[in-house]
Amino acid sequence: MQSFEEAADHQRHYMNLKDEDKKDLFFTLMQAAYGFVGNDWPKMDKNHFEERCLIQNEKSNS
């Protein structure tokens, strides 16, 4: 059980976590936020993307 002050001071708790624990916590929060709890990261659908030229109608000055 925590007091309101302890619960509000969550940054100190997260700053003291080991890097591996931070990674695990991040993964758990992402699972909950994006609805893939208990599963691996979903594969990215790369079919949606296309290649385009960043420079359109480039004219040379020579």
One Martini backbone bead per residue (centre of mass of N, CA, C, O) as a GRO file, in nm:
protein
   62
    1MET     BB    1   0.098   0.035   0.021
    2GLN     BB    2   0.032   0.377  -0.066
    3SER     BB    3   0.084   0.688  -0.082
    4PHE     BB    4   0.033   0.968  -0.258
    5GLU     BB    5   0.332   1.054  -0.261
    6GLU     BB    6   0.450   0.784  -0.361
    7ALA     BB    7   0.280   0.764  -0.622
    8ALA     BB    8   0.383   1.048  -0.738
    9ASP     BB    9   0.698   0.924  -0.715
   10HIS     BB   10   0.772   0.747  -0.990
   11GLN     BB   11   1.045   0.845  -1.110
   12ARG     BB   12   1.239   0.728  -0.901
   13HIS     BB   13   1.172   0.436  -0.954
   14TYR     BB   14   1.250   0.430  -1.266
   15MET     BB   15   1.547   0.533  -1.231
   16ASN     BB   16   1.629   0.262  -1.050
   17LEU     BB   17   1.615   0.088  -1.281
   18LYS     BB   18   1.704  -0.139  -1.482
   19ASP     BB   19   1.733  -0.172  -1.814
   20GLU     BB   20   1.580  -0.443  -1.837
   21ASP     BB   21   1.329  -0.347  -1.677
   22LYS     BB   22   1.256  -0.118  -1.872
   23LYS     BB   23   1.205  -0.297  -2.118
   24ASP     BB   24   0.980  -0.471  -1.992
   25LEU     BB   25   0.790  -0.236  -1.927
   26PHE     BB   26   0.760  -0.126  -2.211
   27PHE     BB   27   0.643  -0.383  -2.338
   28THR     BB   28   0.392  -0.399  -2.154
   29LEU     BB   29   0.274  -0.120  -2.230
   30MET     BB   30   0.252  -0.178  -2.536
   31GLN     BB   31   0.064  -0.417  -2.519
   32ALA     BB   32  -0.171  -0.262  -2.385
   33ALA     BB   33  -0.200  -0.025  -2.593
   34TYR     BB   34  -0.205  -0.240  -2.869
   35GLY     BB   35  -0.326  -0.539  -2.811
   36PHE     BB   36  -0.062  -0.774  -2.748
   37VAL     BB   37  -0.106  -0.952  -2.512
   38GLY     BB   38   0.122  -1.227  -2.495
   39ASN     BB   39   0.281  -1.124  -2.744
   40ASP     BB   40   0.450  -1.041  -2.993
   41TRP     BB   41   0.554  -0.840  -3.205
   42PRO     BB   42   0.424  -0.708  -3.463
   43LYS     BB   43   0.419  -0.707  -3.787
   44MET     BB   44   0.511  -0.512  -4.044
   45ASP     BB   45   0.332  -0.346  -4.296
   46LYS     BB   46   0.506  -0.284  -4.607
   47ASN     BB   47   0.278  -0.247  -4.837
   48HIS     BB   48   0.196   0.060  -4.784
   49PHE     BB   49   0.458   0.137  -4.901
   50GLU     BB   50   0.655   0.375  -5.099
   51GLU     BB   51   0.847   0.492  -5.354
   52ARG     BB   52   1.011   0.819  -5.372
   53CYS     BB   53   1.099   1.110  -5.496
   54LEU     BB   54   1.232   1.403  -5.348
   55ILE     BB   55   1.297   1.508  -5.640
   56GLN     BB   56   1.132   1.733  -5.852
   57ASN     BB   57   1.218   1.842  -6.147
   58GLU     BB   58   1.523   1.849  -6.198
   59LYS     BB   59   1.747   2.108  -6.294
   60SER     BB   60   2.016   2.181  -6.475
   61ASN     BB   61   2.284   2.442  -6.499
   62SER     BB   62   2.482   2.315  -6.745
   0.00000   0.00000   0.00000
